[in-house]
Amino acid sequence: MTIDIFLVLLNGKENDKNTIMRRRILTLMGCVLAIVSISAFTTFEKQEDPRPTNLKVLPKNISSEELEGTMKAFNAALGVKCGHCHAPGEKGLDFASDANPNKQVAREMMKMTTKINKKYFKNHEKDGVLLQIGCGTCHNGQAEPQMHTISR
């Protein structure tokens, strides 16, 4: 049936309106065919994410997914956005820069929690889950942890 329509469009010789319509339809069909042909033979290579630089506490071979998950966990635990630790750059945030002093504080906190977990919580399991401290343990969604005074 499609071939019949194509032949009628190609060979039909009725009046000028039909001829103009046929040409428009043939042009449209040609464009669609060209687009489909080009896209069928075009390969789109996935661009790899640039490797993070200036990692001093996190593993240098951390995957993009793990790094993003870690950063989102910090966001949630401290109730902050990325700019809390990362300095502004020319195009958005400069993730490699150490210009923001909060970044060094975060590094020290990461070292501290790792040290505490290794020393005090390496064998604390409950229902098969290893219990350890993290940013949220003290920060509870706040940039500054709430301090409590204990009277003696």
TITI-755725 format. One record per residue: x, y, z of N, C-alpha, C in turn; residue in three letters; residue number from 1. Coordinates in Angstrom, 3 decimals, padded with zeros to 6 digits. Layout:
! residues N
n_px	n_py	n_pz	ca_px	ca_py	ca_pz	c_px	c_py	c_pz	r	k
X	Y	Z	X	Y	Z	X	Y	Z	ALA	NUM
...
! end
This chain:
! residues 152
n_px	n_py	n_pz	ca_px	ca_py	ca_pz	c_px	c_py	c_pz	r	k
000.823	-001.193	000.000	000.000	000.000	000.000	000.868	001.259	000.000	MET	1
001.949	001.254	000.755	002.843	002.403	000.798	003.461	002.651	-000.577	THR	2
003.797	001.571	-001.274	004.365	001.710	-002.617	003.344	002.322	-003.560	ILE	3
002.073	001.907	-003.423	001.015	002.468	-004.273	000.880	003.965	-004.046	ASP	4
000.900	004.375	-002.785	000.786	005.803	-002.467	001.974	006.552	-003.053	ILE	5
003.161	005.960	-002.923	004.371	006.592	-003.440	004.290	006.750	-004.966	PHE	6
003.813	005.718	-005.656	003.697	005.790	-007.118	002.673	006.837	-007.544	LEU	7
001.569	006.908	-006.807	000.557	007.921	-007.133	001.146	009.310	-006.923	VAL	8
001.881	009.480	-005.824	002.500	010.775	-005.555	003.516	011.122	-006.634	LEU	9
004.257	010.125	-007.081	005.294	010.351	-008.062	004.749	010.595	-009.470	LEU	10
003.734	009.822	-009.866	003.247	009.850	-011.243	001.986	010.669	-011.460	ASN	11
001.268	010.985	-010.390	-000.029	011.655	-010.553	000.101	012.969	-011.282	GLY	12
-000.891	013.249	-012.185	-000.832	014.485	-012.965	-002.218	015.096	-013.024	LYS	13
-002.728	015.410	-011.844	-004.083	015.947	-011.867	-004.055	017.442	-012.070	GLU	14
-004.031	018.238	-011.023	-003.968	019.689	-011.206	-002.790	020.255	-010.417	ASN	15
-002.581	021.546	-010.514	-001.416	022.165	-009.892	-001.405	022.016	-008.372	ASP	16
-002.577	022.073	-007.724	-002.645	021.929	-006.264	-002.162	020.543	-005.855	LYS	17
-002.587	019.526	-006.588	-002.167	018.158	-006.267	-000.666	017.977	-006.502	ASN	18
-000.145	018.581	-007.530	001.282	018.481	-007.832	002.108	019.129	-006.714	THR	19
001.680	020.287	-006.269	002.379	020.976	-005.184	002.320	020.133	-003.909	ILE	20
001.146	019.567	-003.611	000.980	018.738	-002.427	001.882	017.504	-002.513	MET	21
001.935	016.883	-003.711	002.786	015.703	-003.905	004.253	016.044	-003.636	ARG	22
004.691	017.168	-004.161	006.083	017.573	-003.962	006.395	017.810	-002.481	ARG	23
005.468	018.418	-001.786	005.667	018.656	-000.357	005.759	017.338	000.402	ARG	24
004.875	016.414	000.081	004.887	015.120	000.761	006.161	014.357	000.435	ILE	25
006.582	014.363	-000.826	007.827	013.693	-001.206	009.034	014.328	-000.517	LEU	26
009.031	015.647	-000.430	010.128	016.339	000.251	010.159	015.947	001.727	THR	27
009.002	015.925	002.361	008.904	015.538	003.771	009.378	014.103	003.965	LEU	28
008.929	013.195	003.090	009.344	011.796	003.193	010.852	011.668	003.002	MET	29
011.403	012.445	002.092	012.851	012.424	001.865	013.620	012.901	003.086	GLY	30
013.123	013.957	003.723	013.773	014.480	004.934	013.729	013.455	006.062	CYS	31
012.577	012.840	006.242	012.435	011.826	007.294	013.384	010.667	007.019	VAL	32
013.440	010.219	005.777	014.327	009.123	005.403	015.787	009.502	005.653	LEU	33
016.168	010.720	005.322	017.546	011.170	005.532	017.881	011.208	007.021	ALA	34
016.984	011.719	007.835	017.218	011.804	009.285	017.355	010.418	009.884	ILE	35
016.446	009.511	009.496	016.498	008.144	010.021	017.795	007.466	009.586	VAL	36
018.195	007.652	008.339	019.430	007.038	007.839	020.655	007.562	008.575	SER	37
020.721	008.857	008.763	021.876	009.456	009.446	021.936	008.992	010.889	ILE	38
020.808	009.018	011.584	020.821	008.640	013.002	021.079	007.153	013.186	SER	39
020.739	006.334	012.214	020.978	004.895	012.324	022.468	004.573	012.277	ALA	40
023.240	005.388	011.585	024.663	005.120	011.431	025.547	006.034	012.270	PHE	41
024.947	006.851	013.094	025.699	007.755	013.950	025.789	007.140	015.331	THR	42
026.995	007.056	015.856	027.171	006.532	017.208	027.460	007.693	018.143	THR	43
026.841	007.644	019.285	027.051	008.665	020.293	027.893	008.048	021.393	PHE	44
029.097	008.557	021.555	029.971	008.039	022.582	029.665	008.743	023.891	GLU	45
029.562	007.949	024.935	029.324	008.515	026.252	030.605	009.206	026.701	LYS	46
030.471	010.467	027.053	031.634	011.190	027.544	031.879	010.776	028.986	GLN	47
033.113	010.440	029.260	033.441	010.030	030.612	033.564	011.260	031.505	GLU	48
033.123	011.086	032.742	033.248	012.166	033.702	034.730	012.402	033.976	ASP	49
035.119	013.657	034.099	036.529	013.903	034.416	036.846	013.347	035.799	PRO	50
038.028	012.798	035.945	038.441	012.238	037.237	038.587	013.378	038.241	ARG	51
038.111	013.153	039.448	038.261	014.195	040.467	039.745	014.394	040.807	PRO	52
040.078	015.610	041.122	041.460	015.926	041.490	041.484	016.492	042.902	THR	53
042.657	016.511	043.489	042.885	017.067	044.817	042.139	016.300	045.912	ASN	54
042.018	014.980	045.744	041.430	014.155	046.808	042.520	013.846	047.820	LEU	55
042.296	014.231	049.064	043.308	014.029	050.094	042.880	013.019	051.148	LYS	56
041.571	012.815	051.325	041.085	011.854	052.303	040.318	010.728	051.594	VAL	57
039.486	011.076	050.663	038.745	010.064	049.903	039.697	009.323	048.975	LEU	58
039.388	008.066	048.645	040.282	007.299	047.761	040.417	007.948	046.384	PRO	59
041.606	007.936	045.844	041.861	008.552	044.536	041.138	007.825	043.404	LYS	60
040.834	006.546	043.591	040.156	005.769	042.545	038.647	005.664	042.781	ASN	61
038.086	006.562	043.566	036.650	006.551	043.852	035.871	006.778	042.555	ILE	62
034.785	006.040	042.389	033.977	006.217	041.174	033.148	007.497	041.282	SER	63
032.699	007.981	040.154	031.866	009.190	040.142	030.607	008.977	040.968	SER	64
030.021	007.782	040.862	028.790	007.481	041.602	029.044	007.486	043.110	GLU	65
030.163	006.873	043.536	030.484	006.844	044.963	030.771	008.251	045.485	GLU	66
031.498	009.019	044.705	031.829	010.390	045.119	030.563	011.230	045.246	LEU	67
029.686	011.120	044.259	028.439	011.877	044.306	027.588	011.445	045.504	GLU	68
027.540	010.149	045.765	026.787	009.652	046.927	027.353	010.166	048.239	GLY	69
028.681	010.197	048.337	029.342	010.703	049.538	029.027	012.181	049.740	THR	70
029.110	012.956	048.667	028.829	014.389	048.763	027.365	014.644	049.137	MET	71
026.450	013.868	048.579	025.027	014.021	048.918	024.773	013.641	050.374	LYS	72
025.523	012.662	050.875	025.393	012.294	052.289	025.854	013.448	053.180	ALA	73
026.941	014.137	052.779	027.387	015.313	053.532	026.315	016.397	053.503	PHE	74
025.740	016.630	052.317	024.683	017.640	052.188	023.551	017.360	053.173	ASN	75
023.110	016.115	053.221	021.988	015.748	054.090	022.379	015.819	055.567	ALA	76
023.561	015.300	055.915	023.988	015.251	057.317	024.198	016.635	057.911	ALA	77
024.635	017.589	057.071	024.904	018.939	057.566	023.844	019.950	057.149	LEU	78
022.904	019.541	056.316	021.862	020.463	055.862	022.423	021.620	055.049	GLY	79
023.444	021.346	054.246	024.100	022.400	053.468	024.104	022.044	051.983	VAL	80
024.474	023.015	051.174	024.664	022.811	049.736	026.166	022.692	049.472	LYS	81
026.523	022.358	048.238	027.920	022.117	047.864	028.828	023.311	048.154	CYS	82
028.303	024.535	048.002	029.087	025.746	048.214	029.516	025.949	049.658	GLY	83
029.008	025.138	050.571	029.434	025.250	051.968	030.912	024.881	052.103	HIS	84
031.368	023.901	051.309	032.767	023.470	051.368	033.564	023.805	050.115	CYS	85
032.885	023.901	048.969	033.582	024.128	047.705	033.559	025.605	047.325	HIS	86
034.702	026.083	046.848	034.868	027.497	046.481	034.264	027.772	045.105	ALA	87
033.787	028.994	044.901	033.293	029.365	043.571	034.445	029.406	042.565	PRO	88
034.107	029.037	041.311	035.094	029.079	040.232	034.557	029.905	039.083	GLY	89
035.211	029.808	037.939	034.779	030.566	036.769	033.420	030.111	036.261	GLU	90
033.207	028.815	036.249	031.935	028.250	035.764	031.334	027.389	036.860	LYS	91
030.703	027.979	037.833	030.129	027.212	038.938	031.141	027.047	040.056	GLY	92
031.121	025.878	040.690	032.025	025.623	041.810	033.318	024.993	041.314	LEU	93
034.411	025.349	041.975	035.716	024.761	041.674	035.954	023.671	042.718	ASP	94
035.603	022.438	042.358	035.651	021.337	043.320	037.072	021.004	043.772	PHE	95
038.075	021.290	042.967	039.459	020.969	043.325	040.092	022.027	044.238	ALA	96
039.539	023.210	044.261	040.124	024.312	045.026	040.059	024.064	046.533	SER	97
041.078	024.545	047.223	041.103	024.502	048.692	040.863	025.884	049.298	ASP	98
040.347	026.817	048.496	040.162	028.192	048.958	039.135	028.314	050.085	ALA	99
038.158	027.444	050.133	037.142	027.507	051.183	037.655	026.740	052.405	ASN	100
037.825	027.409	053.546	038.365	026.732	054.737	037.478	025.588	055.251	PRO	101
036.188	025.621	054.930	035.311	024.532	055.376	035.695	023.194	054.757	ASN	102
036.362	023.235	053.615	036.776	021.989	052.969	037.814	021.268	053.832	LYS	103
038.754	022.012	054.393	039.759	021.398	055.260	039.113	020.904	056.550	GLN	104
038.141	021.636	057.059	037.416	021.184	058.257	036.734	019.854	057.958	VAL	105
036.112	019.753	056.788	035.444	018.501	056.397	036.439	017.351	056.323	ALA	106
037.616	017.617	055.775	038.644	016.568	055.697	039.046	016.084	057.083	ARG	107
039.237	017.035	057.991	039.621	016.658	059.358	038.504	015.878	060.051	GLU	108
037.270	016.267	059.808	036.133	015.542	060.388	036.048	014.117	059.834	MET	109
036.330	013.964	058.546	036.321	012.627	057.956	037.397	011.747	058.596	MET	110
038.586	012.318	058.805	039.665	011.574	059.460	039.269	011.207	060.894	LYS	111
038.637	012.164	061.585	038.229	011.939	062.962	037.210	010.801	063.068	MET	112
036.176	010.831	062.222	035.158	009.784	062.308	035.738	008.418	061.932	THR	113
036.646	008.385	060.964	037.291	007.121	060.595	038.087	006.569	061.775	THR	114
038.826	007.447	062.440	039.645	007.042	063.594	038.757	006.520	064.737	LYS	115
037.681	007.242	065.030	036.762	006.829	066.101	036.121	005.484	065.754	ILE	116
035.678	005.337	064.508	035.043	004.077	064.106	036.002	002.902	064.188	ASN	117
037.258	003.093	063.777	038.242	002.008	063.846	038.542	001.620	065.286	LYS	118
038.627	002.639	066.155	039.010	002.371	067.544	037.854	001.832	068.389	LYS	119
036.653	002.391	068.207	035.564	002.060	069.121	034.409	001.278	068.497	TYR	120
034.261	001.287	067.194	033.073	000.700	066.588	033.352	-000.348	065.516	PHE	121
034.560	-000.899	065.476	034.852	-001.828	064.390	034.101	-003.147	064.530	LYS	122
033.660	-003.519	065.710	032.952	-004.789	065.893	031.542	-004.616	066.443	ASN	123
030.946	-003.444	066.274	029.609	-003.201	066.801	028.566	-003.492	065.724	HIS	124
027.963	-004.665	065.834	026.923	-005.046	064.878	025.603	-005.222	065.606	GLU	125
024.540	-004.883	064.906	023.198	-005.124	065.414	022.359	-005.570	064.229	LYS	126
021.788	-006.741	064.344	020.983	-007.321	063.257	021.765	-007.366	061.949	ASP	127
023.065	-007.685	062.030	023.895	-007.821	060.838	024.352	-006.506	060.237	GLY	128
024.073	-005.382	060.901	024.483	-004.074	060.389	025.577	-003.529	061.288	VAL	129
026.665	-003.091	060.665	027.773	-002.505	061.405	027.383	-001.094	061.831	LEU	130
027.382	-000.857	063.125	027.009	000.452	063.658	028.255	001.320	063.802	LEU	131
028.239	002.462	063.147	029.345	003.397	063.231	028.807	004.818	063.276	GLN	132
029.692	005.735	063.655	029.287	007.140	063.653	029.570	007.740	062.285	ILE	133
028.892	008.842	061.987	029.107	009.585	060.754	028.822	011.047	061.017	GLY	134
028.809	011.829	059.989	028.574	013.272	060.132	027.257	013.565	060.844	CYS	135
026.225	012.832	060.449	024.894	013.064	061.003	024.777	012.734	062.483	GLY	136
025.697	011.934	063.014	025.649	011.571	064.429	025.668	012.816	065.310	THR	137
026.507	013.765	064.985	026.597	015.002	065.768	025.872	016.169	065.111	CYS	138
025.939	016.247	063.790	025.387	017.412	063.101	023.866	017.387	063.002	HIS	139
023.271	016.229	062.856	021.804	016.107	062.784	021.170	017.102	061.815	ASN	140
021.753	017.223	060.641	021.185	018.107	059.622	021.500	019.575	059.806	GLY	141
022.413	019.898	060.702	022.794	021.296	060.967	024.249	021.507	060.601	GLN	142
024.574	022.660	060.045	025.958	022.950	059.676	026.864	022.971	060.905	ALA	143
026.358	023.471	061.995	027.106	023.488	063.259	026.407	022.547	064.234	GLU	144
027.140	021.573	064.771	026.486	020.653	065.713	026.038	021.390	066.978	PRO	145
024.906	020.975	067.501	024.390	021.598	068.713	025.200	021.077	069.904	GLN	146
025.679	021.981	070.702	026.482	021.616	071.863	025.613	021.614	073.114	MET	147
025.833	020.649	073.959	025.090	020.538	075.219	026.071	020.715	076.383	HIS	148
025.663	021.468	077.352	026.508	021.624	078.525	026.107	020.577	079.558	THR	149
027.114	019.986	080.126	026.877	018.980	081.155	027.410	019.559	082.458	ILE	150
026.522	019.670	083.429	026.958	020.234	084.708	027.648	019.136	085.517	SER	151
028.612	019.574	086.299	029.370	018.607	087.123	028.939	018.647	088.533	ARG	152
! end
